[in-house]
Amino acid sequence: MRIDRECGTKQSYLSKAEAKRAARLMTGRHREAFHLYTCSYCRLFHVGHLVPAFMRRPAWA
């Protein structure tokens, strides 16, 4: 995975608790599942979709 996609545009969180809170808020706001993970590049926490983009896209799109 490329660093600009993994880390470049994503919000970074210093603590796991902060990222967990953000994931919960995003899940409620967007009605999609989000999760937190530790970035392999910056070693901070990011929040991302639980279901990959290609699986979220409708078949006809």
C-alpha positions in Angstrom: 0.0 0.0 0.0 1.3 3.5 -0.8 2.1 5.9 2.0 0.0 8.7 0.6 -3.1 6.4 0.7 -2.3 4.9 4.0 -1.2 7.9 6.0 -0.9 11.1 3.9 -4.5 12.4 4.1 -5.7 10.7 7.2 -6.2 12.3 10.6 -3.6 11.0 13.0 -4.4 10.3 16.7 -1.8 10.1 19.4 -3.7 7.8 21.7 -5.8 4.7 21.1 -8.6 6.1 23.2 -8.8 9.2 21.1 -9.0 7.2 17.9 -11.6 4.9 19.4 -13.8 7.8 20.2 -13.4 9.2 16.7 -14.3 5.8 15.2 -17.4 5.6 17.3 -18.5 9.1 16.3 -17.8 8.5 12.6 -19.7 5.2 12.7 -22.8 7.0 14.1 -22.5 9.9 11.8 -22.0 8.0 8.5 -23.9 4.9 9.4 -21.0 2.8 8.2 -18.6 0.7 10.3 -15.2 2.4 11.1 -12.3 0.9 13.0 -9.0 2.2 14.3 -5.6 0.8 13.5 -1.9 1.6 14.0 -0.3 3.0 10.9 2.8 1.0 9.7 4.4 4.3 8.5 3.9 6.9 11.2 3.1 4.5 14.1 0.2 6.7 15.2 -3.5 5.7 15.1 -5.8 6.2 12.1 -9.5 5.5 11.6 -10.7 3.7 8.5 -13.6 1.9 7.0 -14.2 -1.6 8.3 -15.4 -2.7 4.9 -13.0 -2.0 1.9 -14.1 0.5 -0.7 -14.5 -2.1 -3.5 -17.0 -4.0 -1.4 -19.0 -0.9 -0.4 -19.5 0.2 -4.0 -22.7 -1.0 -5.7 -22.2 -3.5 -8.5 -23.8 -1.2 -11.1 -21.4 1.8 -10.3 
